Amino acid sequence: MKKVLVLGANGLLGQSLIRRFKEEYDLYASSLEPEAMFDYTEIPYYQRDLTVRYDTADLMQEIKPDVIINTAAMTDVDLCEVEREAAWKINVKAVENILEACRSLNPVIVQISADYVFDGNNAPYSESDPMNPLNYYGRSKMSAENIIRNSSFEYIIARTQVVYGTGRKVRKNFVTWVVDALRNNQKIRVVNDQKGTPTYVHDLSEGIYKLMNYNEFGLYHISGSESISRYDFALKIAETFNLNADLIEEISSAELRQAALRPTNSSFTQNKFINRARWQTHGIAEGLKLLKTELEQNG
C-alpha cells in the first residue's frame, strides 16, 4: 500500500483529501497546529513547520512517503500583498524544503496552485496559457509551480479556484462566509466584476485522487464546471440555502479597495483534466446542494 503524506492536513482541502484517501492508502498527515483537526484518530499526525528545513527533512525521513500532497499555503491574497516575506516563506521556500528533503526518496509531488497566476485578460484559461500574475500571492504560486516543473520529480500541479466546503475548525471560505452572514441578518458587499469557476472541495479531492490513480502526471486545471461572478454566486448561495438575497449589496472591485489586485475573469477550461481523469466536476447548483446536505448531516 502506497504511503501518502498530506501536508496542511488541518485545512479545508487537507481534511477532504484525508477523507477521500484514507481507505485505499497508508495515510500520514502533517500541519502547523499541535493537534489534528480531522476525525480519523488512526491516521498518524505530525506537527511540523515546512518553512524550517530540519523540520521538513525530519518528517520526510521518518515517513518516507511515496506521494506528497502539499496543500499548505498562505492563501489570504491581501495578507500576502502586505506580508510578502511570510508569503514567500510559506508558498515558495517550503516547496524548496520539501523537494530538498525527499530527493533521495523520489516521491510523486502533488502541489496545489491557483487561478491567480493569470491576469484575467484572456479567460477562460487552459493549462497552456502563459502566466502573468497581478498580485504577490499569484507570483508566489507561479514560482512554486516553476520550481516543481524544473525538478526531477514526477508531479501533479492542480490549479484551482474559489474552493468552498466545510471542515472542522477551518477558516471561512466564500460560501460559508455568505451563509453565516445572511443567517445572522448581516448585510454584505460582493463584487460584480470578478468572475471565476467555484470549486466544491470534495470535487478537487476527487480530481486529485483520479489523476493519481491513473498516473496522469503534469499540470491540470481542477475547478467547478461553470463560470460566474462573485455577486451572482452569492445570489445562488442565498437561493440554495433559502436566505435573504436583499442583504447582498452589489459593488465593484474599485469600491471594495482590496490591497491586492484581482483578475477580472480567471475562469478555467478543463478539457485536459476531463479527458485524463475520465470524470467531470459538479456545476454550481449541484455543488451548493451537496454542501447544504453535508452541513445538515453535520448538525
NORJOTA-V674992 format. One record per residue. RES is the residue in three letters. NEAR is the number of other ideal C-beta (glycine too) atoms within 8 Angstrom. D_FIRST is the distance of its C-alpha to the first C-alpha in Angstrom with 2 decimals. Layout:
res->RES near->NEAR d_first->D_FIRST
res->RES near->NEAR d_first->D_FIRST
This chain:
res->MET near->5 d_first->0.00
res->LYS near->7 d_first->3.82
res->LYS near->12 d_first->6.55
res->VAL near->14 d_first->9.32
res->LEU near->14 d_first->12.78
res->VAL near->15 d_first->15.54
res->LEU near->14 d_first->18.98
res->GLY near->13 d_first->21.98
res->ALA near->17 d_first->19.95
res->ASN near->13 d_first->23.24
res->GLY near->12 d_first->24.77
res->LEU near->13 d_first->25.14
res->LEU near->13 d_first->22.47
res->GLY near->16 d_first->20.08
res->GLN near->15 d_first->20.45
res->SER near->14 d_first->20.08
res->LEU near->14 d_first->16.80
res->ILE near->15 d_first->15.39
res->ARG near->11 d_first->16.79
res->ARG near->10 d_first->15.29
res->PHE near->13 d_first->11.67
res->LYS near->10 d_first->11.29
res->GLU near->4 d_first->10.53
res->GLU near->5 d_first->7.59
res->TYR near->11 d_first->5.81
res->ASP near->7 d_first->6.01
res->LEU near->10 d_first->9.55
res->TYR near->14 d_first->12.52
res->ALA near->15 d_first->16.05
res->SER near->13 d_first->19.25
res->SER near->16 d_first->22.81
res->LEU near->7 d_first->26.41
res->GLU near->8 d_first->27.37
res->PRO near->3 d_first->27.48
res->GLU near->6 d_first->25.51
res->ALA near->11 d_first->22.84
res->MET near->12 d_first->24.55
res->PHE near->14 d_first->21.82
res->ASP near->4 d_first->21.77
res->TYR near->8 d_first->18.32
res->THR near->5 d_first->19.15
res->GLU near->3 d_first->15.85
res->ILE near->12 d_first->14.37
res->PRO near->5 d_first->15.49
res->TYR near->11 d_first->18.33
res->TYR near->10 d_first->20.17
res->GLN near->9 d_first->23.67
res->ARG near->12 d_first->24.17
res->ASP near->6 d_first->26.75
res->LEU near->13 d_first->25.39
res->THR near->8 d_first->28.98
res->VAL near->9 d_first->29.18
res->ARG near->8 d_first->27.87
res->TYR near->6 d_first->27.18
res->ASP near->10 d_first->25.41
res->THR near->15 d_first->23.02
res->ALA near->11 d_first->22.68
res->ASP near->9 d_first->22.08
res->LEU near->13 d_first->19.25
res->MET near->13 d_first->17.43
res->GLN near->8 d_first->18.05
res->GLU near->7 d_first->16.92
res->ILE near->10 d_first->13.49
res->LYS near->7 d_first->12.94
res->PRO near->13 d_first->10.95
res->ASP near->7 d_first->9.58
res->VAL near->13 d_first->11.34
res->ILE near->13 d_first->14.45
res->ILE near->12 d_first->16.27
res->ASN near->14 d_first->19.81
res->THR near->13 d_first->21.91
res->ALA near->11 d_first->24.23
res->ALA near->9 d_first->27.73
res->MET near->12 d_first->31.41
res->THR near->7 d_first->32.14
res->ASP near->6 d_first->35.67
res->VAL near->12 d_first->37.52
res->ASP near->9 d_first->40.92
res->LEU near->9 d_first->39.72
res->CYS near->17 d_first->38.09
res->GLU near->11 d_first->41.51
res->VAL near->7 d_first->43.24
res->GLU near->8 d_first->40.77
res->ARG near->9 d_first->39.77
res->GLU near->6 d_first->38.82
res->ALA near->8 d_first->36.30
res->ALA near->14 d_first->34.92
res->TRP near->11 d_first->34.49
res->LYS near->10 d_first->32.78
res->ILE near->13 d_first->30.17
res->ASN near->15 d_first->29.73
res->VAL near->12 d_first->30.17
res->LYS near->9 d_first->30.24
res->ALA near->14 d_first->26.95
res->VAL near->13 d_first->25.30
res->GLU near->9 d_first->26.98
res->ASN near->14 d_first->25.73
res->ILE near->15 d_first->22.07
res->LEU near->13 d_first->22.41
res->GLU near->10 d_first->24.42
res->ALA near->12 d_first->22.10
res->CYS near->12 d_first->19.02
res->ARG near->7 d_first->21.00
res->SER near->4 d_first->19.87
res->LEU near->8 d_first->16.13
res->ASN near->7 d_first->16.51
res->PRO near->11 d_first->13.96
res->VAL near->12 d_first->14.60
res->ILE near->14 d_first->17.22
res->VAL near->14 d_first->17.93
res->GLN near->13 d_first->21.46
res->ILE near->11 d_first->23.59
res->SER near->11 d_first->27.16
res->ALA near->12 d_first->30.27
res->ASP near->14 d_first->33.22
res->TYR near->15 d_first->35.59
res->VAL near->13 d_first->35.09
res->PHE near->15 d_first->37.73
res->ASP near->8 d_first->41.44
res->GLY near->10 d_first->41.83
res->ASN near->6 d_first->44.56
res->ASN near->6 d_first->42.84
res->ALA near->12 d_first->40.55
res->PRO near->9 d_first->38.57
res->TYR near->12 d_first->36.29
res->SER near->10 d_first->33.94
res->GLU near->9 d_first->31.40
res->SER near->3 d_first->34.08
res->ASP near->8 d_first->36.72
res->PRO near->3 d_first->37.82
res->MET near->9 d_first->36.99
res->ASN near->7 d_first->39.99
res->PRO near->13 d_first->39.18
res->LEU near->11 d_first->42.08
res->ASN near->13 d_first->40.79
res->TYR near->10 d_first->39.12
res->TYR near->17 d_first->35.88
res->GLY near->14 d_first->35.62
res->ARG near->9 d_first->36.50
res->SER near->14 d_first->33.81
res->LYS near->15 d_first->31.12
res->MET near->11 d_first->32.61
res->SER near->11 d_first->32.48
res->ALA near->13 d_first->28.80
res->GLU near->14 d_first->28.11
res->ASN near->8 d_first->30.26
res->ILE near->12 d_first->28.56
res->ILE near->14 d_first->25.13
res->ARG near->9 d_first->26.70
res->ASN near->5 d_first->28.56
res->SER near->9 d_first->25.58
res->SER near->3 d_first->23.61
res->PHE near->10 d_first->20.24
res->GLU near->5 d_first->18.66
res->TYR near->13 d_first->19.30
res->ILE near->14 d_first->19.81
res->ILE near->13 d_first->22.96
res->ALA near->14 d_first->23.45
res->ARG near->15 d_first->27.11
res->THR near->13 d_first->28.06
res->GLN near->14 d_first->31.12
res->VAL near->11 d_first->32.75
res->VAL near->12 d_first->29.53
res->TYR near->13 d_first->30.41
res->GLY near->13 d_first->28.90
res->THR near->9 d_first->28.72
res->GLY near->12 d_first->26.72
res->ARG near->7 d_first->27.56
res->LYS near->5 d_first->30.11
res->VAL near->12 d_first->29.49
res->ARG near->4 d_first->32.46
res->LYS near->6 d_first->34.41
res->ASN near->11 d_first->33.76
res->PHE near->10 d_first->36.49
res->VAL near->12 d_first->36.10
res->THR near->10 d_first->35.88
res->TRP near->10 d_first->38.78
res->VAL near->14 d_first->40.91
res->VAL near->11 d_first->40.16
res->ASP near->9 d_first->40.91
res->ALA near->11 d_first->44.06
res->LEU near->17 d_first->45.49
res->ARG near->8 d_first->44.78
res->ASN near->6 d_first->46.79
res->ASN near->6 d_first->49.55
res->GLN near->7 d_first->49.12
res->LYS near->7 d_first->50.24
res->ILE near->12 d_first->47.81
res->ARG near->8 d_first->48.47
res->VAL near->12 d_first->46.13
res->VAL near->13 d_first->46.57
res->ASN near->11 d_first->47.45
res->ASP near->8 d_first->46.96
res->GLN near->12 d_first->43.26
res->LYS near->12 d_first->41.18
res->GLY near->14 d_first->37.47
res->THR near->14 d_first->34.68
res->PRO near->17 d_first->33.25
res->THR near->16 d_first->29.54
res->TYR near->15 d_first->28.07
res->VAL near->13 d_first->25.14
res->HIS near->11 d_first->22.76
res->ASP near->13 d_first->23.73
res->LEU near->17 d_first->22.67
res->SER near->14 d_first->19.21
res->GLU near->11 d_first->18.93
res->GLY near->15 d_first->20.21
res->ILE near->14 d_first->17.71
res->TYR near->10 d_first->14.84
res->LYS near->12 d_first->16.54
res->LEU near->15 d_first->17.30
res->MET near->11 d_first->13.77
res->ASN near->6 d_first->12.63
res->TYR near->9 d_first->15.73
res->ASN near->5 d_first->15.42
res->GLU near->10 d_first->18.87
res->PHE near->8 d_first->19.62
res->GLY near->8 d_first->22.97
res->LEU near->7 d_first->25.27
res->TYR near->16 d_first->25.42
res->HIS near->13 d_first->27.73
res->ILE near->14 d_first->26.07
res->SER near->17 d_first->28.71
res->GLY near->14 d_first->30.65
res->SER near->9 d_first->32.65
res->GLU near->8 d_first->36.15
res->SER near->9 d_first->38.31
res->ILE near->12 d_first->40.58
res->SER near->10 d_first->42.66
res->ARG near->13 d_first->41.82
res->TYR near->11 d_first->45.03
res->ASP near->9 d_first->44.39
res->PHE near->13 d_first->40.83
res->ALA near->13 d_first->42.38
res->LEU near->10 d_first->44.74
res->LYS near->12 d_first->41.90
res->ILE near->14 d_first->40.21
res->ALA near->14 d_first->43.53
res->GLU near->8 d_first->43.97
res->THR near->10 d_first->40.54
res->PHE near->11 d_first->40.91
res->ASN near->4 d_first->44.63
res->LEU near->10 d_first->45.83
res->ASN near->7 d_first->49.04
res->ALA near->10 d_first->48.75
res->ASP near->4 d_first->52.25
res->LEU near->13 d_first->50.74
res->ILE near->14 d_first->48.98
res->GLU near->8 d_first->51.24
res->GLU near->6 d_first->50.79
res->ILE near->9 d_first->51.24
res->SER near->8 d_first->50.71
res->SER near->10 d_first->48.48
res->ALA near->5 d_first->51.73
res->GLU near->8 d_first->52.73
res->LEU near->9 d_first->49.43
res->ARG near->4 d_first->49.85
res->GLN near->9 d_first->46.24
res->ALA near->5 d_first->45.81
res->ALA near->12 d_first->43.50
res->LEU near->6 d_first->44.39
res->ARG near->12 d_first->42.13
res->PRO near->14 d_first->41.94
res->THR near->9 d_first->44.00
res->ASN near->11 d_first->41.52
res->SER near->13 d_first->37.94
res->SER near->12 d_first->36.72
res->PHE near->13 d_first->33.97
res->THR near->8 d_first->33.79
res->GLN near->12 d_first->30.35
res->ASN near->7 d_first->30.92
res->LYS near->10 d_first->28.31
res->PHE near->12 d_first->25.60
res->ILE near->10 d_first->26.67
res->ASN near->7 d_first->26.69
res->ARG near->10 d_first->23.27
res->ALA near->12 d_first->21.46
res->ARG near->7 d_first->23.49
res->TRP near->8 d_first->24.28
res->GLN near->5 d_first->26.93
res->THR near->15 d_first->27.24
res->HIS near->9 d_first->29.87
res->GLY near->8 d_first->33.48
res->ILE near->11 d_first->35.33
res->ALA near->8 d_first->36.72
res->GLU near->8 d_first->33.47
res->GLY near->16 d_first->31.45
res->LEU near->14 d_first->34.14
res->LYS near->9 d_first->34.34
res->LEU near->11 d_first->30.61
res->LEU near->13 d_first->31.04
res->LYS near->10 d_first->34.18
res->THR near->8 d_first->32.47
res->GLU near->10 d_first->29.65
res->LEU near->8 d_first->32.33
res->GLU near->7 d_first->34.31
res->GLN near->6 d_first->31.43
res->ASN near->6 d_first->30.78
res->GLY near->3 d_first->34.45
